[in-house]
Amino acid sequence: MKLGVIKAVGRCYGFGLRHLPVFYLLCLLVGAPRYLLSETAKPTWQVSVVVSFFEILLAAMVTGIMVWTMIRDRRGESWTVVPSIGDAFGRAPMILGVAFVIAGVSLGFGGLGYYLGTLHPFAAAAPSVVMFVLKIIFCVAIPCAAVSKGGVFDTLWQSARLSAGSRLRILAVYALTLLPFGIIAVIAVALLPADARADLQAGNLPMLWILLGGSIGSAFLYPVPVAIHEQLAELDDRLPLGKTAAVFD
């Protein structure tokens, strides 16, 4: 059996709506370093890299919190998010270990793309394509890190194994999850006053607006790998039944 696209998308929206206020605050926390950077007069590229690195680590911890929130939801607990913060921090060494690898690879490919872009505009696309493929292959790496007992590279291998055979479906889950927000964004832009639309086209939209609005979408996007991992772990007959049940039941 393969990943059920509609089931995963429905799970993302149902899960996100159920915990929207807390998830929204968590996503604001992830975006806060980027907002603070935007308030700096002329940040150096080194500072920008550090902020991007820290942002990836924060996002990983938030994803870990969501994993354990989903586990507690399945157990029928009434108060799930706050205890899940403790669960995620209990797994912080593994989650952050995987996040360090992801951040290093992401920033490395980003730097390579920037360098290649100075040589030829089209050359910059190659690292982006490779990074996109890697993100699909290892999309459940952080959820695996939040619950598995192996090492960092064991976790990455498990993520690649779980996603095998469902990678186009994973891409479809992301696309369908983002689609409503894309439609809403197009309608919102069309309804903006002319001066606000001009500011948007010029890239002058206040970063605070981007943070506040973008965090709403992030509250539904961050659960995507969590929902995908939940379903793939249930479908994976190579995982011992007892181990899967211990994680999700």
C-alpha positions as CSV (number, residue, x, y, z in Angstrom):
1,M,0.0,0.0,0.0
2,K,1.1,3.6,-0.7
3,L,0.5,6.9,0.9
4,G,-3.1,8.1,0.7
5,V,-2.8,11.7,-0.6
6,I,-6.3,12.9,0.2
7,K,-6.2,11.2,3.6
8,A,-2.9,12.9,4.4
9,V,-4.1,16.3,3.3
10,G,-7.3,16.0,5.3
11,R,-5.2,14.9,8.3
12,C,-3.0,18.0,8.0
13,Y,-6.0,20.4,7.9
14,G,-7.9,18.6,10.7
15,F,-4.8,18.5,12.9
16,G,-3.9,22.1,12.1
17,L,-7.4,23.4,12.8
18,R,-7.6,21.5,16.1
19,H,-4.5,23.1,17.5
20,L,-4.4,26.3,15.4
21,P,-3.9,28.9,18.2
22,V,-0.9,27.1,19.7
23,F,0.6,26.0,16.3
24,Y,0.2,29.6,15.1
25,L,2.2,30.9,18.1
26,L,4.9,28.2,17.5
27,C,5.2,29.2,13.9
28,L,5.5,32.9,14.9
29,L,8.4,31.8,17.1
30,V,10.1,30.1,14.2
31,G,9.7,33.3,12.0
32,A,10.8,35.7,14.8
33,P,14.6,35.5,14.0
34,R,13.9,36.4,10.4
35,Y,11.8,39.3,11.4
36,L,14.4,40.6,13.8
37,L,17.0,40.3,11.1
38,S,14.8,42.4,8.8
39,E,14.9,45.1,11.4
40,T,18.7,45.2,11.3
41,A,20.0,48.1,9.2
42,K,22.5,46.1,7.1
43,P,23.0,42.5,8.2
44,T,26.1,40.8,7.0
45,W,25.8,37.5,5.1
46,Q,27.3,35.7,8.0
47,V,24.5,36.9,10.3
48,S,22.0,35.9,7.7
49,V,23.5,32.4,7.6
50,V,23.4,32.1,11.3
51,V,19.8,33.2,11.4
52,S,18.8,30.7,8.7
53,F,20.6,28.0,10.6
54,F,18.8,28.9,13.8
55,E,15.5,29.1,12.0
56,I,15.9,25.5,10.7
57,L,16.7,24.3,14.3
58,L,13.6,26.0,15.6
59,A,11.4,24.6,12.9
60,A,12.7,21.1,13.7
61,M,11.8,21.4,17.3
62,V,8.3,22.7,16.4
63,T,7.9,19.7,14.1
64,G,8.9,17.4,17.0
65,I,6.3,19.0,19.2
66,M,3.7,18.4,16.5
67,V,4.7,14.8,16.2
68,W,4.1,14.1,19.9
69,T,0.9,16.2,19.9
70,M,-0.4,13.9,17.2
71,I,0.7,10.8,19.2
72,R,-1.1,12.2,22.3
73,D,-4.2,13.0,20.2
74,R,-4.3,9.4,19.0
75,R,-4.2,8.2,22.6
76,G,-7.3,10.3,23.3
77,E,-5.7,12.7,25.7
78,S,-7.5,16.0,26.2
79,W,-4.4,18.2,26.9
80,T,-1.8,17.4,24.3
81,V,0.3,20.3,23.1
82,V,1.9,21.4,26.4
83,P,3.0,17.9,27.4
84,S,4.3,17.4,23.9
85,I,6.8,20.3,24.4
86,G,8.4,18.2,27.1
87,D,8.3,15.1,25.0
88,A,10.1,16.9,22.1
89,F,12.7,18.4,24.3
90,G,13.4,15.0,25.7
91,R,14.2,14.0,22.2
92,A,16.1,17.3,21.4
93,P,19.6,15.8,20.9
94,M,18.3,13.5,18.2
95,I,16.0,16.1,16.6
96,L,18.7,18.8,16.6
97,G,21.3,16.3,15.4
98,V,19.2,15.6,12.3
99,A,18.3,19.3,11.9
100,F,22.1,20.2,12.0
101,V,22.6,17.8,9.0
102,I,19.6,19.2,7.2
103,A,20.7,22.8,7.9
104,G,24.3,22.2,6.8
105,V,23.2,20.5,3.5
106,S,20.5,23.2,2.8
107,L,22.9,26.1,3.4
108,G,25.7,24.4,1.5
109,F,23.5,24.0,-1.5
110,G,22.2,27.5,-1.1
111,G,25.8,28.8,-1.1
112,L,26.6,26.6,-4.1
113,G,23.6,28.0,-6.0
114,Y,24.7,31.6,-5.2
115,Y,28.2,30.9,-6.5
116,L,26.9,29.1,-9.7
117,G,24.6,32.0,-10.3
118,T,27.5,34.3,-10.6
119,L,28.8,32.1,-13.4
120,H,25.5,31.7,-15.3
121,P,21.9,32.5,-14.2
122,F,20.6,29.0,-15.2
123,A,23.4,27.2,-13.4
124,A,21.9,28.4,-10.0
125,A,18.9,26.1,-10.6
126,A,20.9,22.9,-10.4
127,P,21.5,22.9,-6.6
128,S,17.9,24.0,-6.1
129,V,16.6,21.0,-8.0
130,V,18.9,18.6,-6.1
131,M,17.8,20.1,-2.8
132,F,14.2,19.8,-3.7
133,V,14.6,16.1,-4.5
134,L,16.4,15.6,-1.2
135,K,13.7,17.3,0.7
136,I,11.1,14.9,-0.7
137,I,13.3,11.9,0.0
138,F,14.0,12.9,3.6
139,C,10.7,14.8,4.3
140,V,9.9,12.6,7.4
141,A,13.4,12.8,8.8
142,I,12.4,15.1,11.7
143,P,9.3,13.0,12.7
144,C,11.5,9.9,12.6
145,A,14.0,11.6,14.8
146,A,11.3,12.6,17.3
147,V,10.3,8.9,17.9
148,S,13.1,6.6,16.8
149,K,15.9,5.2,19.0
150,G,18.7,5.0,16.4
151,G,21.4,7.4,15.5
152,V,21.2,10.5,13.3
153,F,22.2,8.6,10.1
154,D,20.0,5.6,11.0
155,T,17.1,8.1,11.3
156,L,17.9,9.6,7.9
157,W,18.0,6.1,6.3
158,Q,14.7,5.3,7.9
159,S,13.2,8.4,6.5
160,A,14.4,7.6,3.0
161,R,13.1,4.0,3.3
162,L,9.7,5.2,4.5
163,S,9.3,7.7,1.6
164,A,10.4,5.2,-1.1
165,G,7.5,4.4,-3.4
166,S,5.5,7.4,-2.3
167,R,7.6,10.3,-3.3
168,L,5.3,11.6,-6.0
169,R,2.4,11.3,-3.6
170,I,4.4,13.2,-1.0
171,L,4.8,16.0,-3.6
172,A,1.1,15.9,-4.2
173,V,0.3,16.2,-0.5
174,Y,2.4,19.3,-0.3
175,A,0.9,20.8,-3.5
176,L,-2.7,20.2,-2.4
177,T,-2.0,21.5,1.1
178,L,-0.6,24.7,-0.3
179,L,-3.2,25.1,-3.0
180,P,-5.9,26.8,-0.9
181,F,-3.4,29.3,0.5
182,G,-2.3,30.1,-3.1
183,I,-5.9,30.7,-4.1
184,I,-6.5,32.9,-1.0
185,A,-3.3,34.8,-1.7
186,V,-4.2,35.6,-5.3
187,I,-7.7,36.8,-4.2
188,A,-6.2,38.9,-1.4
189,V,-3.7,40.5,-3.7
190,A,-6.5,41.3,-6.2
191,L,-8.5,43.0,-3.4
192,L,-5.6,45.1,-2.2
193,P,-5.6,48.9,-2.8
194,A,-3.5,50.0,-5.7
195,D,-0.7,51.5,-3.5
196,A,-0.5,48.4,-1.3
197,R,-0.3,46.2,-4.4
198,A,2.5,48.4,-5.8
199,D,4.4,48.0,-2.5
200,L,3.9,44.2,-2.7
201,Q,5.2,44.1,-6.3
202,A,8.2,46.2,-5.2
203,G,9.0,43.9,-2.3
204,N,8.2,46.6,0.2
205,L,5.6,44.8,2.2
206,P,6.4,45.1,5.9
207,M,8.1,42.0,7.3
208,L,5.7,42.0,10.3
209,W,2.8,41.5,7.9
210,I,4.6,38.6,6.2
211,L,5.4,37.0,9.6
212,L,1.8,37.3,10.8
213,G,0.2,36.1,7.6
214,G,2.8,33.5,6.7
215,S,2.5,31.8,10.2
216,I,-1.1,31.0,9.4
217,G,-0.1,28.9,6.4
218,S,2.9,27.5,8.4
219,A,0.5,26.2,11.0
220,F,-0.9,23.8,8.4
221,L,2.3,23.2,6.4
222,Y,4.4,22.1,9.3
223,P,2.1,19.2,10.1
224,V,2.5,17.8,6.5
225,P,5.6,15.7,7.3
226,V,4.0,14.7,10.6
227,A,0.8,13.4,8.9
228,I,2.9,11.7,6.1
229,H,5.1,10.0,8.7
230,E,2.1,8.8,10.7
231,Q,0.6,7.1,7.7
232,L,3.8,5.7,6.2
233,A,4.8,4.2,9.5
234,E,1.5,2.4,9.7
235,L,1.9,1.1,6.2
236,D,5.5,0.0,6.6
237,D,5.4,-3.8,7.2
238,R,9.2,-3.8,7.8
239,L,8.7,-2.0,11.1
240,P,7.9,-4.4,14.0
241,L,4.2,-4.1,14.7
242,G,4.8,-3.6,18.4
243,K,7.2,-0.7,17.7
244,T,4.8,1.1,15.5
245,A,2.0,0.6,18.0
246,A,4.1,1.9,20.8
247,V,4.7,5.1,18.8
248,F,1.3,5.8,17.5
249,D,-1.2,4.1,19.8
